[in-house]
Amino acid sequence: METSFSHTDSSLYTLSEPLPAKAVKAGFWRRLPAFIIDNIILQILTGIIITPLKLNLDIDETTFLSIEDIIQNFEAFIIYGLFSITVYISISCFYFTLFHGSTGQTIGKKIMGLKVVPVADSMMTYKKAFIRYIGYIISEIPLFLGFLWIVFDKDKQGWHDKIAGTFVVKQLTS
């Protein structure tokens, strides 16, 4: 018997009897636009935060155009690169953990009508959302293979879903 989810008054999915016809697991192509929307938001936020560093290091569009430019400005390249990566990872960890842990939906998932639900628990938790974010990193490392896994998996789960024990479902419309 397959674990399934139903809709409650609090708009969260809870563990229930049979999977309602409307609560269908979302596949790769339905989830991809949501992930792209979320990453555009994260890139904008990261850009806003790192702008003062760019100004302080006198970095513009022409600073790192060629290998010679990178070598000439190597210290600024390393500082800027490491800071940008650190900011992006920190913001994305907070973003995905907060949204998945509180409502099961990021902004991208809300726009696309998707929701993250746990396999065996009644509600998403911040702990489960954080574990799912760690799963995102693991899914990205081998050329995003953990995300592509959704295409081939019978339960439409990526590695991050399997690690955290979650599904992504199409949200019920009232």
PAPA-623297 format. One record per residue (C-alpha): residue in one letter; x, y, z; residue number from 1. Coordinates in steps of 0.05 Angstrom, whole numbers, plus 5000, padded with zeros to 4 digits. Layout:
N
PT   residuo      u      v      w   num
PT         A      X      Y      Z   NUM
...
//
This chain:
174
PT   residuo      u      v      w   num
PT         M   5000   5000   5000     1
PT         E   5027   5068   4980     2
PT         T   5034   5124   5031     3
PT         S   4990   5183   5011     4
PT         F   4971   5253   5032     5
PT         S   4908   5293   5038     6
PT         H   4891   5366   5047     7
PT         T   4869   5395   5114     8
PT         D   4839   5461   5135     9
PT         S   4908   5488   5153    10
PT         S   4929   5478   5080    11
PT         L   4981   5428   5099    12
PT         Y   4982   5357   5072    13
PT         T   4976   5304   5125    14
PT         L   4985   5229   5125    15
PT         S   4919   5197   5107    16
PT         E   4885   5138   5073    17
PT         P   4887   5135   4997    18
PT         L   4922   5188   4956    19
PT         P   4868   5237   4932    20
PT         A   4864   5241   4856    21
PT         K   4885   5315   4858    22
PT         A   4947   5303   4901    23
PT         V   4993   5277   4846    24
PT         K   5068   5271   4853    25
PT         A   5102   5324   4811    26
PT         G   5153   5304   4759    27
PT         F   5217   5335   4736    28
PT         W   5188   5382   4683    29
PT         R   5136   5409   4731    30
PT         R   5189   5421   4785    31
PT         L   5243   5451   4741    32
PT         P   5210   5519   4731    33
PT         A   5199   5526   4806    34
PT         F   5273   5511   4818    35
PT         I   5293   5563   4765    36
PT         I   5247   5616   4796    37
PT         D   5277   5603   4865    38
PT         N   5348   5607   4838    39
PT         I   5334   5673   4803    40
PT         I   5308   5701   4869    41
PT         L   5371   5674   4905    42
PT         Q   5417   5704   4852    43
PT         I   5383   5773   4860    44
PT         L   5390   5770   4936    45
PT         T   5463   5748   4931    46
PT         G   5477   5805   4881    47
PT         I   5447   5856   4929    48
PT         I   5489   5831   4987    49
PT         I   5555   5826   4950    50
PT         T   5549   5894   4914    51
PT         P   5585   5932   4970    52
PT         L   5644   5883   4964    53
PT         K   5645   5892   4889    54
PT         L   5648   5967   4898    55
PT         N   5702   5962   4952    56
PT         L   5745   5916   4909    57
PT         D   5732   5960   4847    58
PT         I   5702   5902   4808    59
PT         D   5661   5914   4746    60
PT         E   5640   5876   4683    61
PT         T   5711   5880   4654    62
PT         T   5751   5860   4715    63
PT         F   5753   5785   4700    64
PT         L   5744   5781   4624    65
PT         S   5806   5741   4608    66
PT         I   5856   5695   4642    67
PT         E   5906   5752   4643    68
PT         D   5855   5796   4680    69
PT         I   5842   5741   4731    70
PT         I   5917   5731   4743    71
PT         Q   5928   5806   4749    72
PT         N   5870   5812   4798    73
PT         F   5878   5744   4830    74
PT         E   5870   5766   4902    75
PT         A   5805   5804   4886    76
PT         F   5781   5744   4845    77
PT         I   5791   5696   4903    78
PT         I   5761   5742   4956    79
PT         Y   5701   5758   4912    80
PT         G   5691   5686   4890    81
PT         L   5694   5656   4960    82
PT         F   5650   5711   4990    83
PT         S   5598   5703   4934    84
PT         I   5595   5627   4942    85
PT         T   5590   5633   5018    86
PT         V   5534   5685   5013    87
PT         Y   5496   5644   4961    88
PT         I   5500   5579   5001    89
PT         S   5480   5615   5066    90
PT         I   5420   5650   5034    91
PT         S   5397   5588   4997    92
PT         C   5402   5545   5060    93
PT         F   5361   5596   5099    94
PT         Y   5311   5605   5041    95
PT         F   5297   5531   5027    96
PT         T   5298   5511   5101    97
PT         L   5251   5568   5121    98
PT         F   5201   5559   5064    99
PT         H   5200   5483   5061   100
PT         G   5199   5478   5137   101
PT         S   5143   5528   5148   102
PT         T   5095   5518   5090   103
PT         G   5126   5464   5046   104
PT         Q   5130   5516   4990   105
PT         T   5183   5563   4964   106
PT         I   5161   5622   4922   107
PT         G   5176   5582   4859   108
PT         K   5136   5522   4884   109
PT         K   5078   5567   4903   110
PT         I   5077   5598   4834   111
PT         M   5079   5529   4802   112
PT         G   5026   5500   4849   113
PT         L   5073   5450   4883   114
PT         K   5085   5430   4954   115
PT         V   5137   5389   4992   116
PT         V   5106   5337   5037   117
PT         P   5138   5285   5082   118
PT         V   5133   5211   5067   119
PT         A   5119   5187   5138   120
PT         D   5105   5248   5182   121
PT         S   5043   5291   5187   122
PT         M   5078   5357   5175   123
PT         M   5142   5386   5146   124
PT         T   5192   5408   5199   125
PT         Y   5252   5454   5196   126
PT         K   5297   5395   5211   127
PT         K   5269   5355   5152   128
PT         A   5274   5418   5108   129
PT         F   5347   5428   5128   130
PT         I   5363   5355   5113   131
PT         R   5329   5364   5045   132
PT         Y   5374   5424   5032   133
PT         I   5436   5383   5048   134
PT         G   5407   5333   4998   135
PT         Y   5404   5389   4946   136
PT         I   5479   5398   4953   137
PT         I   5490   5323   4946   138
PT         S   5443   5322   4885   139
PT         E   5482   5379   4852   140
PT         I   5553   5353   4861   141
PT         P   5553   5299   4807   142
PT         L   5529   5344   4750   143
PT         F   5458   5351   4779   144
PT         L   5447   5276   4772   145
PT         G   5407   5276   4837   146
PT         F   5356   5323   4805   147
PT         L   5354   5285   4739   148
PT         W   5339   5223   4780   149
PT         I   5267   5250   4786   150
PT         V   5256   5233   4712   151
PT         F   5272   5159   4722   152
PT         D   5247   5146   4793   153
PT         K   5179   5112   4798   154
PT         D   5161   5156   4858   155
PT         K   5186   5220   4823   156
PT         Q   5236   5232   4879   157
PT         G   5305   5263   4871   158
PT         W   5362   5243   4916   159
PT         H   5345   5302   4962   160
PT         D   5274   5276   4969   161
PT         K   5299   5206   4985   162
PT         I   5350   5232   5036   163
PT         A   5297   5275   5071   164
PT         G   5238   5228   5063   165
PT         T   5196   5276   5022   166
PT         F   5153   5280   4959   167
PT         V   5135   5340   4917   168
PT         V   5061   5340   4899   169
PT         K   5016   5384   4858   170
PT         Q   4979   5427   4908   171
PT         L   4905   5417   4916   172
PT         T   4860   5473   4891   173
PT         S   4800   5488   4933   174
//
